Amino acid sequence: MPRPSTPRLSPERIRKFGLEIIDTEGLEALSMRKLAERLDVRAASLYNHVATKEDLLHEISDEVMRAVDVSGFEQDWVTGLRTWARSYRAALAEHPNLVPFIAYGPARRDAALRAADAVHGGLTRAGWPQRYATMIGASTKYLVIGAAMGSFSHGFPADATVYTDRYPHLSRAHLLHEKAAEIDTASFELALTALIDGLRVQFDELTEQRAPEEAR
């Protein structure tokens, strides 16, 4: 019989089907046995391509992180921070069930470490001290991870009677659900702008403090 044009097993197919399980059933639902069933192969065959489930999760996470754009730091730190944060959120929002695993940190994942290196390098080249560059990276990550974990607006019941009398200041909260995507995006942009505006002030203050020292 002729060989199939598409191999039944390949690193790309393993990652693809693994991510599909995570997206549809949750992070805990992924197992090598279930993945093998989806691929219609023996579970033992998977280990020729990936050593453990943990390794597979790192490979899947690294692939997701390749969609994150850090090229804006080649222009200036503000453009870089905005571009990075927005693309980071977009990448994670497509796969919210994977966010808890990615949230632990870059580990040894190449794409994640390259992004972290580009962010830190872009900030320090712009004049941010090393310590501040680290904290800015962390602060932005906290904002992105929080936004990607779930929807603020979807968490409110769409039933207006829930809020009647007992929660008078939430009399319009039932409308949040139908405009969740719009409100969640606008809220993220508000928080990102507030972060950057605050950082601009600190950057100017740090620049002023360094000026007399550099003039000596």
C-alpha positions, -999 to 999 in steps of 0.1 A, spaced: 0 0 0 12 35 -7 24 55 23 0 83 35 9 118 22 6 131 58 24 112 85 1 100 113 26 112 139 48 143 138 57 169 164 34 194 147 4 170 148 11 160 184 11 196 195 -20 205 174 -41 177 188 -27 182 223 -38 218 222 -72 209 209 -78 187 239 -67 215 263 -89 241 245 -120 219 245 -117 199 277 -92 217 299 -56 214 310 -62 184 333 -79 165 305 -47 161 285 -31 128 289 -8 108 267 -34 80 265 -61 104 254 -39 121 229 -29 88 214 -66 79 210 -72 112 192 -43 105 169 -53 68 164 -19 55 175 -5 35 204 4 57 234 39 42 233 44 57 199 41 92 212 72 88 233 93 86 202 85 123 197 80 136 232 94 123 265 67 133 289 34 151 292 53 179 309 76 182 279 46 183 256 30 211 276 62 231 273 63 225 236 27 236 231 32 266 253 63 276 233 44 274 201 16 297 215 42 322 227 57 325 192 27 346 183 37 373 208 51 404 190 81 421 207 93 439 176 80 472 189 109 476 212 131 483 182 112 516 180 109 528 216 99 513 250 63 526 249 56 511 215 73 480 225 53 476 257 20 483 240 26 459 212 40 432 235 11 434 260 -16 434 233 -2 405 213 6 386 245 -30 390 257 -44 380 222 -22 348 221 -33 337 256 -70 347 251 -72 321 223 -62 294 247 -74 304 282 -71 268 295 -34 269 289 -29 301 308 -23 286 342 6 265 328 22 295 310 17 317 340 44 298 359 71 314 338 92 308 307 111 279 322 135 267 294 111 275 265 130 292 237 102 314 224 93 326 259 129 333 268 135 351 235 105 373 242 117 380 278 151 388 264 137 412 238 115 430 264 143 434 290 168 444 263 144 470 249 137 485 283 173 487 294 185 502 260 159 529 265 175 538 298 155 519 323 177 505 351 179 467 353 157 464 384 130 485 369 131 466 336 125 434 355 96 449 375 80 464 343 81 430 327 66 414 357 39 441 361 29 438 324 27 400 328 4 403 358 -19 425 338 -19 402 307 -23 370 327 -52 385 347 -69 397 315 -64 363 297 -76 341 326 -112 350 322 -138 377 314 -147 402 341 -180 411 323 -191 375 317 -190 369 355 -221 389 361 -255 373 357 -276 387 328 -308 385 350 -317 420 361 -337 407 391 -306 395 408 -295 430 415 -329 446 423 -330 464 457 -302 444 472 -274 457 450 -285 492 440 -252 502 426 -252 473 402 -285 481 386 -270 479 351 -247 450 357 -270 427 338 -260 445 306 -223 436 310 -228 401 296 -240 411 262 -211 436 258 -184 415 274 -159 415 246 -161 452 242 -159 460 279 -131 436 286 -110 449 258 -116 485 268 -108 477 304 -75 461 294 -66 491 273 -74 514 302 -52 494 326 -24 493 300 -26 530 294 -26 537 331 5 515 336 24 532 307 14 567 318 26 560 353 58 546 340 64 577 318 64 598 350 88 574 368 111 574 337 112 612 337 120 612 374 148 587 370 162 607 341 163 639 362 179 621 391 207 607 368 214 640 351 234 656 379 253 624 385 263 621 348 273 658 347 299 653 375 
